Amino acid sequence: MMVPAEKELRTVLAQFAQARIEHDVCPTGRSSRVLEDVTYTLCVMTASRTVEQALSTADLLMEQYRADREGMARAAETLAA
């Protein structure tokens, strides 16, 4: 799987959340299509077959991004010392 850039993954997760909320509050044909589209995009980005798998994979990726940032910050502190 190609790993998506953090910014792109965050953007799609935000779009998914917004689409999910809009569809839950006032379901229409349009809100259903938007939700389907963003769910598809999220699944493709995370190489997942279901939205549940995609969200789980996205959580793991976001945790990895955080850990990578912390590691780089520690390395920078070590170099500065």
Residue, then its C-alpha position, 0 to 999 in steps of 0.5 A: m500500500m502506498v502511504p497517503a500524506e498526512k495532510e491528504l489523509r486528514t482532509v479526507l477524514a474531515q470530509f468523511a466526518q462532515a458527510r457522515i454528519e450531514h447524511d445522518v442529520c438530513p439524509t438526501g440523495r445528494s448526501s448519500r452520494v457525497l458520503e459514498d464518494v468520500t467513503y470510497t476515497l478513504c477506502v482507496m487511500t487506506a487499501s481497505r474494503t470496508v469503512e470500518q477497516a479504512l477508519s482503523t487503518a487511518d487511526l494507525l497511520m495517524e498514530q504513526y505520523r505522530a510517532d514520527r514527528e516525536g522522533m524527529a523532534r527528539a533527534a533535533e533536540t539531540l543535535a541541538a545539544 
